[in-house]
Amino acid sequence: MTMRIAIAGAGNVGRSIAQELIENGHQVMLIERQPKMLRPERVPAADWVLADACELTSLEEADVASCDVVVAATGDDKVNLVVSLLAKTEFAVGRVVARVNRAENEWLFNDQWGVDVAVSKPRVMAALVEEAVTVGDLVRLMTFRQGEANLVEITLPPSAPYVGQPVRAVPLPRDSALVAILRGKRVLAPSPDDPLEAGDELIFVCTTDVEESVREVILGAKNTGQQDRTRG
């Protein structure tokens, strides 16, 4: 499905997001208030708008109401919060993604400010580090809907109880779903008959409430308990 996406902030981050989304077939509008940052040649396939995304009239003229997604990607957290709030409350944009520049401000980026997904560089980097080195434990990669659902990863150790068994044999709890299996350089969309292998990286979407249950099912309650005690 092709989406119309508005990105506030045409710095390196905003342009990188725009280029990626355009390559994936979406329509992108970059909104930038500083004339010196207006560089259409960097992302020629995007629509460029010179305007202040914190001003209601600017967003109206840019027809933000017709966008499926708004991304607040500036280097100023105050600006990103205002853009998010306007996009959600004034234009009823279905999905608002906001960049968090300073870790101490992360608590502000919630539904009260219109934010559906907050992306914090420190959190993402920490998750990527854990994902790269952690085997046999659950790593939270991303949070959706103000913490109601998370993207989590578990790398299967050889001792996991369902290694060698098909996906359909795994009794996942409610409010959880296995969405992908990363095996070497392959990305597999799991089917019921796909067997699980040691070293597989399993990607789940689940609510925060059932994360521990997912971990116990995939790793075994005994192994999970041992890991928890080791962590202190």
N, C-alpha and C positions, 0 to 999 in steps of 0.2 A: 504494500500500500504506500503510495506516495503521500508524504506529509508536507505541509507548509510550516516552516520553522523560522521563528525570529530569534536572532542572537543579539543581545545587547553587549556591546564591547567588541571592537575589531582589532584588539591586540593579538599577540601571538596565539594566545589560548583560543580566542573567538575565531580567528581565521583557521586554525587547525581543526576545530570542531566543524566549522562550515565546510571545509574541503572534504572532510571525511563523510559528512552527511550528503553532500552533493554527489560524491562518488557512489554512494548507496542509493542514488536515484531520487533524493528529496529536493524540494524547493526551499532555498534558504535566503533569508533577508538579514543583512548585517546592519545594525543601527549603531552609529558612532557619533559622538558629539564634538570631537576634536578634528578640525579639518586636516591637520597634519597626519592623522592616523587613517584618513580615508585613502585607501590604496586599492582601488578596484582591480588593478592589474595582478595583485597577489591572488585573488580568488575571482576571476572574471565571470564565472558562471553564477555568482551570487548577485542578488539585488542589494545595492548599497544605498543607505539612507543617512544623510547628515542631519542628526536630530539628537535631542536630549531625551533618553528613554525614561527619565524620571518625570517628564512632563506629560500630563494626560493628553493634551492636544496633539503632541508629537506622536503618541501611540495611536491616537484616533486617525491621524492623517496617514500613518503607516498601515492602517487596517489590521492591527494586531488581533482584533476580534475574530478574524478569519483564520488565524493560525491554530494549528493543532498543538504546537509546543512552543513555549518561550524558554530560552536559555539566558539566564543572567550571568554573564561571563566576564564582567569587568574586574579590575584589580582592587575595587573598593567595596567592602562588605556592605556599607550603608547603601550604596547605589544598588547593589544586587538585591537587598531586602526590599527597597522601595519598588524596583522593577517587578519583583515577584508579587508583591502585594497588589500593585495596579493590574498586573496581568490576570491575576485570579479573581479579584473582587470587582474590577471595573469592566473586564472584557471576558470573564468566564472561560479563560483558556483551560483546556482539559488537563494539560500536564505542564508543570513549571519545574525546571531544573536550575539550581543555583550553585554557583561556585563560592566556596568558603575560602577566603584568603588567610585569615588568622584563626588558628585553632581555638583561641579563647572565645571567639564569636559563634562557634558552631551551635551552641545551645539555642541561639536565636532563630536558626533556620528551620522552622517548623510550620505546621499548617496555619498557625495564627498569622504568619507573614506570607501565606499563600504558597509555601514551598512544598512540592511533592517529593523531590529528591534533592538532597544536599550532597555536594561532592567536595570533600576536604582532601587536599593533597596529602597531609600527614597520615590521615586514616587510610587512604588508598595505598600509599606507599608501604605502610605497615602491613596491610593485608597482603600485598604482593610479596613482601619479604616472607611472611608466615607461610603463604601458599607455596613458595618456592622450596622451603626447607622443612615443612612439617608433614610427617607421615603418621597416620593413625590418630588424628585429632581433627576436630571441626574448626574451620577458619571462616570467619564472616568476611565476605568480600565487599558487600554493598547492602545498604538499607533502603527500602522503598516505603512510601506512604507513611512517613514519620514513625518508622520503627514497627509498623504493623507486619511487614514481611521483609525477609532478608534473603540475599543470595549467598549461599554458603558452599564450602568445598570440603570434601574429605578424600584424602589419598589412602587407598586401601593397602594395609599391610598384609603380608602373607597369612597372618593369623586371623584375619577378619572372618566371621562365621559364614558369610555368603560368597566367599571367593570360590569360583568354579560353578556357581549356581546361576540360573537365569534370573533376569530382573523380576519376573513375575513371582518369584519365590520370596522376595523381600517384603515383609509386612510393614510398609511405611505407615506412620500415623496420619490421621486426618490433617488437613491444612499443610500438607507437604507434597512435593512432586520432584521426581528426578528428571531434570530437563536436558542434561548432556553428560556424556562420558568422554573424557579426554584420555586417549590411549596413544602414547608416543606423540607423533605429529598429526594424528587423526582426531577429528571431532565427530563423535557418533551421536545421532539422535536415538535414544534408547527405545528398543522395542521389547515386548514381554519376553521374547525368546533369547535375547542377547545375554551371553554369559558374562559374569563379572570376573576380572582378572586382578591379581595382585599388582599394585602399581597404578591401577586406574585412578584417575581423578574424577570423582563424582560431583557434579554440580546440582545443587538442589535450590528450589525456592520454597521457603517455609515461613510460618509465623514464628515470632520470638518464643512463644509459649511451648512450641514443640521441638525446638532445636535440640534440647537434651535428649528427647525421645528418639529423634533421628540418629543422633550420635550413638545411643545405646543399641539401636537396631543394627546399624551398619558395622559398628566395632565390637558389639557384644557388651552386655552390662558389666561383666567381670573386668574386661580390659578397660572400660571407661572408668570404673571405680578406681582401678589401680592408677590410671593417669591423673585422676583428680587428687588422690592422696599425694602423688609425687609433686604436683603443683603446689601443695601446701594449703 
